[in-house]
Amino acid sequence: MIPEAREVHLSRKDRKVLEACCRSPVTLQRDLKRARIVLLAADGRSTRSIAKEVGVQPRIVSLWRHRYADHGLEGLQDKPRPGKQPIYTKTTDKRILKLLDKPPPQGFARWTGPLLAEALGDVDVQYVWRFLRSHKIDLVARKPKPPMLSASMSRRRRRPLCCAWTRSPRSRLWSERRVI
């Protein structure tokens, strides 16, 4: 049984938003159907005629009429779905990234998944690996650079090439090339 149709009154601003949603090529189909339902309901159409035109059940038309009448444009958005809340949040991700910026513990050349999980304490190793993969972070590539050479070693210059024959044939002058 279909509940009694709710009267829908659109403001000019809401009408412009819904019409723009209907014209946009990137609007999701579910949002497009909801916008069309509300626009047709505001024009005074019956629930059954709207359902037939949009291609949904009359109860769906009634649902979106009621949701718009009660909550406005926000009522056309999806409600939060039930289910378990995520254990790890953005703050956990930030903690992992902050820890990667610090040097690894004494005795280790670089961070590993188990080391990160142990240092964080309350984060599972599998989540650490999943996070690293999803952000394309390669722990091997993050290996710290070796210590810099001493000042005396860095001043030392290499000798220039001593003769033209050690250069590649392309870089030699035409007159320097050997004729075979």
PyMOL commands that set and color helices and strands:
alter all, ss='L'
color gray80, all
select helices_A, chain A and resi 12-23+29-42+47-54+58-76+90-101+113-120+125-134+151-155+164-166+169-171+174-176
alter helices_A, ss='H'
color red, helices_A
deselect
rebuild
show_as cartoon
